[in-house]
Amino acid sequence: MTTTPEDGVTAVRGSQPIPAGHATLHILYDAPFDRTLKGLYRVDVGQDHYAYTQFEAISARYAFPCFDEPRFKTPFDVTLTVPTAATPISNTRAVGEEAGEGGFKTVHFAPTLPLPTYLVAFAVGPFDVVEATPIPPNATRQTPIPLRGVTTHGRGAEIRYALEHTPALVDQLESYFGIPYPYDKLDLIAVPDFAAGAMENAGAITFREWLILVDPDARARRADPRLRRRDGARARAPVVR
């Protein structure tokens, strides 16, 4: 096995010819968390630690061995072993959990639809997970969509505004394209340190915090006509130099 670190490509050569047919390749793989906001990277917020992924276009290879080429699509079975107190998020719903040793647990997720590697995603941390009302069925889709908002600890209230308006957006998109939302749930994930504005990971869409979080107190101030009049008067006041 030979690897070229600059492009993340590994060549595997057998010691003898491999016969035609199905084969399973086991790779023992380890890597540090990235600090440049690609692959699987770590973010520290105060005393809390989080891990997020950003794989587009060819950065999944920094998280796990794969055919990291967008034209290749395959179902993924994701299993994450994480600290017991942490919440893991991935593209699909969790379908099983096992207690481990040393303060860890293992969480299994449902298989994904066939996906390119750049749409695979996971996040781990002491999240606030806000359960919203499922998006109801409509003329295009016959089943409800579980909907959640995911933020860093203590900021869950700030994603409620986005959750309130998401069902109408999904409904309009489904109606326009005539295609039902294809995944088993929809998570909106606010990421505190993120190179992109947003990323369309299947079932686990990530956003920069400032693009999706709204302070409820700020909303109340904007809704109060007395404060709007006061702010408007302040804005029209002449500046004396």
C-alpha positions in Angstrom: 0.0 0.0 0.0 1.4 3.4 -1.0 0.0 6.8 -0.2 0.6 10.3 -1.7 -0.2 12.7 1.2 -0.5 15.8 -1.0 -3.6 14.5 -2.8 -4.8 11.8 -0.3 -4.7 8.9 -2.8 -3.7 5.4 -1.8 -2.7 2.6 -4.1 -3.3 -1.0 -2.9 -1.3 -3.7 -4.6 -1.8 -7.4 -3.9 1.2 -9.6 -3.2 -0.4 -12.0 -5.7 -3.0 -11.8 -8.4 -6.6 -11.3 -7.1 -9.1 -13.5 -8.8 -12.2 -12.0 -10.4 -15.3 -11.6 -8.3 -16.4 -9.8 -5.1 -13.7 -8.9 -2.6 -13.7 -7.1 0.8 -10.8 -4.7 1.6 -10.3 -4.0 5.3 -8.3 -0.8 6.1 -7.1 0.2 9.5 -7.3 3.9 9.4 -6.6 6.8 11.8 -6.3 10.5 11.4 -6.3 13.7 13.5 -9.1 16.1 13.5 -8.6 18.7 10.8 -8.2 22.4 11.9 -8.7 23.9 8.4 -12.4 23.4 8.2 -12.3 20.5 5.8 -12.9 16.7 6.2 -13.7 15.9 9.8 -12.7 19.0 11.8 -12.9 20.1 15.5 -14.4 23.3 16.8 -14.0 24.5 20.4 -16.7 26.8 21.9 -15.7 27.7 25.4 -15.2 24.5 27.3 -17.3 22.5 24.8 -15.8 20.5 21.9 -17.6 19.7 18.7 -16.8 17.8 15.5 -18.3 18.6 12.1 -17.7 17.5 8.5 -17.3 19.4 5.2 -16.6 17.0 2.4 -17.4 18.9 -0.8 -15.8 18.4 -3.2 -13.1 15.8 -2.4 -12.5 16.0 1.3 -14.3 12.9 2.6 -10.9 11.1 2.1 -9.6 13.1 5.1 -12.3 11.4 7.3 -12.5 7.8 6.0 -11.1 5.7 3.1 -13.4 6.0 0.1 -13.7 6.4 -3.6 -13.9 10.2 -3.2 -15.2 11.0 -6.6 -18.6 12.8 -7.0 -19.7 10.5 -9.9 -19.6 7.4 -7.7 -22.7 6.9 -5.6 -23.3 4.2 -3.0 -25.4 3.7 0.2 -23.5 4.3 3.4 -23.8 2.5 6.7 -22.6 5.0 9.3 -21.7 4.0 12.8 -20.2 6.5 15.3 -18.5 5.8 18.6 -18.7 9.0 20.6 -18.5 10.1 24.3 -21.5 9.0 26.3 -22.7 12.6 26.9 -22.3 13.7 23.3 -25.1 13.6 20.6 -24.1 12.3 17.2 -25.9 13.4 14.0 -25.6 11.9 10.6 -27.6 11.8 7.3 -30.2 9.4 8.5 -32.0 8.6 11.8 -30.3 6.7 14.5 -31.6 3.1 14.6 -29.5 1.6 17.5 -27.2 2.4 20.4 -24.9 0.4 22.5 -23.1 1.3 25.7 -19.3 1.0 25.4 -16.4 1.2 27.8 -14.4 4.1 29.1 -17.3 6.6 28.8 -18.2 5.9 25.1 -21.2 4.7 23.3 -21.7 3.4 19.7 -24.6 4.7 17.6 -25.8 3.1 14.4 -27.7 5.0 11.7 -30.0 3.7 9.0 -28.4 3.1 5.6 -28.5 6.1 3.3 -29.8 6.3 -0.2 -27.0 6.0 -2.8 -24.9 9.1 -2.3 -21.6 10.6 -3.5 -19.1 10.9 -0.6 -19.3 14.7 -0.6 -23.0 14.5 0.7 -22.1 12.2 3.6 -22.1 14.1 6.9 -21.8 13.7 10.7 -21.5 16.0 13.7 -20.8 15.2 17.3 -21.0 17.3 20.4 -23.1 18.5 23.4 -25.7 19.9 21.1 -29.1 21.5 21.8 -31.4 19.4 19.6 -34.7 21.1 19.0 -37.5 18.8 17.9 -39.9 20.6 15.6 -43.4 19.5 14.4 -42.8 17.1 11.5 -43.4 18.6 8.0 -46.8 17.3 7.1 -47.6 15.3 3.9 -48.7 17.2 0.8 -49.8 16.5 -2.8 -46.3 15.4 -3.7 -45.3 13.5 -0.6 -47.4 11.0 1.3 -45.3 10.7 4.6 -44.3 13.4 7.2 -40.7 14.5 7.5 -39.1 14.5 11.0 -37.6 18.0 11.4 -35.0 19.1 14.0 -32.7 22.1 14.6 -29.2 21.4 16.0 -27.1 24.1 17.6 -24.2 24.4 20.0 -25.1 24.2 23.7 -27.3 27.0 24.9 -28.4 28.3 21.5 -31.4 26.1 20.7 -33.9 28.9 21.0 -32.2 30.8 18.2 -33.0 28.2 15.6 -36.8 28.1 16.2 -37.4 30.9 13.7 -35.8 28.8 10.9 -37.8 25.7 12.0 -41.0 27.6 11.8 -40.5 28.6 8.2 -38.9 25.4 6.9 -42.1 23.4 6.2 -43.4 26.1 3.8 -40.1 26.2 1.9 -40.0 22.4 1.6 -43.6 22.4 0.4 -42.9 25.0 -2.3 -39.8 23.2 -3.6 -41.6 19.9 -3.8 -44.5 21.5 -5.6 -42.2 23.3 -8.0 -40.1 20.3 -9.0 -42.8 17.7 -8.5 -40.4 15.5 -6.6 -40.9 14.5 -2.9 -38.2 15.1 -0.4 -36.3 11.8 -0.5 -34.6 11.4 2.9 -35.9 10.0 6.2 -35.5 13.2 8.2 -34.3 16.8 7.9 -31.8 18.3 10.3 -30.8 22.0 10.1 -27.4 22.3 11.8 -25.9 25.6 12.8 -22.1 25.4 12.7 -20.0 28.0 14.6 -16.9 27.6 12.4 -17.6 26.9 8.8 -15.9 27.8 5.6 -19.0 27.7 3.4 -22.2 29.6 3.8 -24.2 26.3 3.8 -23.9 22.7 2.6 -26.6 20.5 1.2 -25.7 17.3 3.0 -28.4 14.7 2.5 -30.8 15.0 5.5 -28.3 17.1 7.5 -27.9 20.6 6.1 -25.2 22.7 7.6 -25.2 26.5 7.9 -23.0 29.2 9.3 -24.6 30.3 12.6 -25.3 33.9 11.5 -27.2 32.7 8.5 -29.7 30.6 10.4 -29.8 31.6 14.0 -32.1 34.5 15.1 -32.0 35.9 18.7 -35.6 35.8 20.0 -35.1 39.0 22.0 -34.0 40.8 18.8 -37.1 39.5 17.0 -39.3 40.9 19.8 -37.6 44.3 19.6 -38.2 44.5 15.8 -41.8 43.5 16.3 -42.5 46.2 18.9 -43.8 49.3 17.1 -42.7 51.6 20.0 -39.1 50.5 19.5 -39.4 50.7 15.7 -40.6 54.3 16.0 -37.8 55.2 18.5 -35.1 53.6 16.3 -36.5 55.3 13.2 -36.5 58.7 15.0 -32.9 58.0 16.1 -31.9 57.2 12.5 -33.5 60.5 11.2 -31.9 62.7 13.8 -29.3 65.1 12.3 -25.7 64.7 13.1 -24.1 67.8 14.6 -20.4 68.1 14.2 
